[in-house]
Each structure stands twice: as structure tokens, then as C-alpha cells.
């Protein structure tokens, strides 16, 4: 009875996609981001990424094999992708033991507690990141400065991120060129807007994702922060700064577009993206915490079932 043949009604359309193909496609799109993080953060970027990936893969295997009593599926690439995305949301000097705890939270709480891939409500990497942010706020908000790292990555020279500078009222911010290239403090995967946009172009060309969610988020944040900047340019930052700094592009392109936790219809995707952009802007502009992308995505993850209820994809042959 274990090898049941399940037949669904026609029409049967095979698009050539698979879980592993899409997961490894996203990993390829993240290669430029990883290379930039290596260039600016050196040994720390390598250690954080390697520990995160290995921990996520190991925890998923152990939980599937010994807790859920099912065949491990670590070969599909989803655990690797979770590990990479979690690492890209962490500072490059985070201690190894904290990374391992974050990996356990991402896989054990964010993914496997719901039954594994396809059943999780929240993005696992973001669940792990927020868990660490709440549990270890000091370590998670200590940012190494690019190009000023000693051999011991734990004792690297640290400084504020661009969004932290804005929140503290610092007048001198990194230039747009530095924000594009990644020459500023921040998490591994958020510093280079150019690398993130290159990955976005690859995902669109390969049709792994569509433009609806990322563009809806970016346009909403640009519009809302732009309005506040026009009202009071002395108190609020240029909207371009909001787009090029923090985790906005990383979240919009690689995390909000997660198949499992985002809406199915294109109209639903736009509503979902606008909601993320709105929440992100409110937190950044009026909250005490300088960044809001992670919280915004997780909140909208919880609302995805409601969005799917009101914005349903058209059935085959429907108008």
C-alpha cells in the first residue's frame, strides 16, 4: 500500500519543474551575493555560511530520520537553501554556537514542526533569524565593517548599519555607489544591491519566480518613504537609501517569494507584496527598530491563507 498510484483528473500538464531544480536555481542566483560577502567579510562569511548550511542539512536529516520516521529528503536542496538564506541574514562575526541554535530553530521550529517542506506556514530562514534576534539581540546587531577584519573573525572591527545610522540621526551615510557594491556594514547577504539585482534578473530569466512580489514590495517602500522624505527631508532618508540598504532587496527577491509561504495567484502576490512593503515602511519610519523586512514578511506569511481565500487562481480553461 506504500507505493500507491495517485491519479488526478485531466488535463495533465508537465512543465519540467521540480523542487530540486528550483531550489538549486535559487542557490545559483545567490552565488554573486556570496562572492561579494566573501570579498568584504572574508573568513567570517565563509564560516557563518558553512556552519549554517551544514547545521540545517544535519538537523533536517536527523529530524526526518529519527523523529518523523520518514525518508530524509535533504537532497532536494531546500535545507541547503534555508542554511544559505539564514547565513545571509546574520552578521559575519556571529559565534558558531549561536548559528547552530539558529539553524535548529529554522529547521526544527520553522519547518519540521509543521510537517516539512510544503506544510510550513512561515519562511524557515526568517523564523530562525527572528528567533536569534529575540534571543541574542546584542550579538545579532553587532556588524563587522567591510575590509577591516582580522584573522579572528569574532574580534572584527564593528560599526553601525546604514539603517541604524538613519535611526540615530547620523548625517553622513554611505554613498549610493557603496550601497550598490556592498561597501557598508550589515548582514552577509544584504550589503550589495547590485549582486542581489543580478540574482533577481537570473531568477526572472529562468522563470523561477515572477516579478509581482518583489516589485510590489519595492514600489510600496519607495512610494511611502518617498512621501515622508518630501514632507520632511531633514527627518527622513531619501527613498533610494531605503531601497539600497538593509535587507529589503534580499527579503523581497529571495524570501518573500518562497513558494510555500506566498500567495498562489498573481493578484494575491501583489496584495501580499504591498502588505510587506507597508509594514516594512511603518517599522522603519516610526518604529524603534531600524529594520522591518523580516517581521513584515513573517506577518504576511501568516496572512497568506486568507489572501489565497479571496484571490484564487483561475481554473484551467476559466475566464
C-alpha positions in Angstrom: 0.0 0.0 0.0 3.0 2.3 0.4 3.6 2.6 -3.4 0.1 3.9 -4.2 -0.5 5.3 -7.7 -2.4 8.6 -7.4 -4.2 9.7 -10.5 -5.6 13.2 -10.8 -8.2 14.3 -13.3 -7.1 15.7 -16.6 -5.8 17.9 -18.1 -2.2 16.8 -17.2 0.4 19.3 -17.9 4.1 18.7 -17.2 6.2 21.9 -17.0 9.6 20.3 -16.4 9.9 21.9 -13.0 10.8 20.1 -9.8 11.6 21.1 -6.2 15.3 20.4 -6.5 15.6 22.2 -9.9 14.0 25.4 -8.4 16.0 25.2 -5.1 19.3 24.8 -6.9 18.3 27.6 -9.3 17.8 30.0 -6.4 21.2 28.9 -5.0 22.8 29.7 -8.3 21.2 33.2 -8.2 22.7 33.7 -4.7 26.3 33.0 -5.9 27.0 36.7 -6.7 25.8 37.6 -3.2 28.0 35.0 -1.6 31.1 36.2 -3.6 30.5 39.8 -2.5 30.2 38.7 1.1 33.5 36.8 0.8 35.2 39.8 -0.7 34.1 42.2 2.0 33.9 39.9 5.1 36.4 37.2 4.3 36.8 34.3 6.7 33.7 35.3 8.7 31.4 35.0 5.7 32.8 31.5 4.9 32.5 30.2 8.4 29.0 31.6 9.0 27.7 30.2 5.7 29.3 26.8 6.0 28.1 26.3 9.6 24.6 27.4 8.8 24.3 25.1 5.7 25.8 22.1 7.4 23.7 22.5 10.5 20.5 22.9 8.6 21.2 19.8 6.5 22.1 17.8 9.6 19.1 18.8 11.6 16.7 18.2 8.8 18.2 14.7 8.2 18.1 13.8 11.9 14.5 15.1 12.4 13.2 13.3 9.4 15.1 10.1 10.1 14.6 9.7 13.8 11.6 11.9 14.8 9.3 11.9 11.9 10.4 8.4 10.9 10.4 9.2 7.2 12.9 9.0 4.3 15.2 12.0 4.5 14.9 14.5 1.6 17.9 16.6 2.2 18.9 16.0 -1.4 16.2 18.3 -2.8 18.2 21.4 -1.8 15.6 23.0 0.4 17.7 22.6 3.6 20.8 23.9 1.8 18.8 27.0 0.7 17.5 27.5 4.2 21.0 27.4 5.5 22.3 29.9 2.9 19.4 32.3 3.5 19.8 32.1 7.2 23.5 32.8 6.9 22.9 35.8 4.7 20.7 37.3 7.4 23.4 37.1 10.0 26.5 39.2 10.8 29.8 37.8 9.7 31.2 37.6 13.3 28.4 35.6 14.9 29.7 32.8 17.1 29.3 29.3 15.8 27.2 28.0 18.6 24.6 30.8 18.0 24.5 29.9 14.3 23.8 26.2 15.2 20.9 27.3 17.5 19.5 29.4 14.7 19.7 26.5 12.3 17.8 24.3 14.7 15.1 27.0 15.1 14.9 27.4 11.4 14.6 23.7 10.6 13.1 22.3 13.7 10.6 25.1 14.6 10.1 26.9 11.3 9.9 23.9 9.0 9.7 20.4 10.5 7.3 21.2 13.3 4.7 21.8 10.6 5.5 18.5 8.8 8.3 19.6 6.5 8.6 21.3 3.1 5.2 22.3 1.7 3.5 22.5 5.1 5.4 25.3 6.8 3.4 28.5 7.4 6.5 30.7 7.9 9.7 31.1 5.9 12.1 28.9 7.9 15.2 31.0 7.4 13.4 34.1 8.7 11.9 32.2 11.6 15.4 31.2 12.6 16.7 34.8 12.1 14.0 36.4 14.2 14.4 33.7 16.9 18.1 34.6 17.2 17.3 38.4 17.1 15.0 38.0 20.1 17.3 35.6 21.9 20.7 37.2 21.2 20.0 40.9 20.4 23.5 42.1 21.2 25.3 39.6 19.0 22.7 39.9 16.2 23.1 43.7 16.0 26.9 43.9 16.1 28.0 44.5 12.5 31.6 44.0 11.2 32.9 46.7 8.9 33.9 45.5 5.4 37.6 45.3 4.7 38.6 45.7 8.4 38.6 42.1 9.6 41.5 40.4 11.5 42.2 36.7 11.2 40.0 36.1 14.2 36.6 36.8 12.8 35.0 37.1 16.3 37.1 40.1 17.1 36.4 42.0 13.9 36.1 45.8 13.9 32.4 46.7 14.1 30.1 49.6 13.3 26.6 50.7 12.5 24.5 49.7 9.5 23.1 52.4 7.2 19.6 52.0 8.7 21.0 52.2 12.2 22.7 55.5 11.2 19.4 56.8 9.9 17.6 55.8 13.1 20.2 57.5 15.2 20.1 60.7 13.1 23.6 60.3 11.6 24.0 62.8 8.7 26.9 61.1 6.8 25.7 57.9 5.2 27.4 55.6 2.7 27.3 56.7 -0.9 24.9 55.1 -3.4 27.9 53.5 -5.0 29.0 51.9 -1.8 25.4 50.6 -1.2 25.3 49.1 -4.7 28.7 47.4 -4.4 28.3 46.4 -0.7 31.0 48.5 1.0 29.0 49.0 4.2 28.1 47.2 7.4 25.3 44.7 7.6 24.3 41.1 7.3 26.2 38.9 4.8 23.6 38.9 2.1 22.1 42.4 2.4 25.1 44.7 1.7 25.4 44.6 -2.1 22.3 45.7 -4.0 24.0 45.1 -7.4 24.6 41.4 -6.5 21.0 41.0 -5.3 19.6 42.6 -8.5 21.8 40.3 -10.6 20.3 37.3 -8.9 16.9 38.8 -9.4 17.5 39.0 -13.1 18.6 35.4 -13.2 15.5 34.2 -11.4 13.2 36.1 -13.8 15.0 34.8 -16.9 14.8 31.3 -15.6 11.2 31.8 -14.6 11.8 30.5 -11.1 9.9 33.5 -9.7 7.7 36.2 -11.2 8.1 40.0 -10.8 4.9 40.6 -8.8 6.0 40.2 -5.2 9.4 41.9 -5.4 8.2 44.8 -7.5 5.1 45.3 -5.3 7.4 45.4 -2.2 10.0 47.7 -3.7 7.4 50.2 -5.2 5.4 50.4 -2.0 8.5 51.1 0.1 9.8 53.6 -2.4 6.4 55.4 -2.5 5.8 55.6 1.2 9.4 56.5 2.2 9.4 59.0 -0.7 6.3 60.7 0.6 7.8 61.1 4.1 11.0 62.4 2.5 9.1 65.0 0.6 7.2 66.1 3.7 10.3 66.4 5.9 13.7 65.7 4.2 15.6 66.6 7.3 14.0 63.9 9.4 13.5 61.1 6.8 16.1 59.5 4.5 16.0 59.5 0.7 13.8 56.6 -0.5 16.7 55.3 -2.6 18.6 54.8 0.6 15.8 52.6 1.9 15.9 50.5 -1.2 19.6 50.0 -1.3 20.2 49.4 2.4 19.1 46.9 4.9 17.5 43.6 4.0 14.8 45.0 1.6 16.2 43.5 -1.6 17.3 40.2 0.0 13.8 39.8 1.6 11.8 40.9 -1.5 13.7 38.8 -4.0 14.7 35.6 -2.2 12.5 35.3 0.9 9.1 36.8 0.2 8.9 34.8 -3.0 9.1 31.4 -1.2 6.6 29.2 -3.0 5.2 27.6 0.2 4.6 30.8 2.2 3.4 33.2 -0.5 0.1 33.5 -2.3 -0.7 31.4 -5.4 -2.5 34.0 -7.6 -0.8 37.0 -9.2 -3.3 39.4 -7.7 -2.7 37.8 -4.3 1.0 38.2 -4.8 0.6 41.9 -5.4 -1.6 42.3 -2.3 0.9 40.3 -0.3 3.9 42.4 -1.6 2.1 45.7 -0.9 1.4 44.5 2.6 5.1 43.6 3.2 6.1 47.0 1.8 3.6 48.8 4.0 4.7 47.0 7.2 8.4 47.4 6.4 7.9 51.2 5.8 5.9 51.7 9.0 8.5 49.8 11.1 11.5 51.7 9.5 9.9 55.1 9.7 8.2 55.0 13.0 9.5 52.0 15.0 12.4 51.9 17.4 14.0 49.0 15.4 15.7 50.3 12.2 14.8 47.2 10.1 11.4 45.7 9.5 11.6 43.4 6.5 11.9 40.1 8.4 8.9 40.9 10.7 6.9 42.2 7.7 7.4 39.0 5.7 6.5 36.7 8.7 3.3 38.7 9.4 2.3 38.4 5.8 3.2 34.7 5.7 0.5 34.3 8.4 -2.0 36.1 6.2 -1.2 34.1 3.1 -4.1 31.6 3.6 -6.6 34.5 3.9 -5.2 36.1 0.7 -5.5 32.7 -1.1 -9.1 32.5 0.0 -10.0 35.8 -1.7 -7.6 35.7 -4.6 -7.8 32.3 -6.2 -6.0 31.3 -9.4 -8.3 30.7 -12.4 -9.1 27.1 -13.0 -7.9 25.5 -16.3 -9.9 27.0 -19.2 -11.5 29.6 -16.9 -12.0 33.2 -17.8 
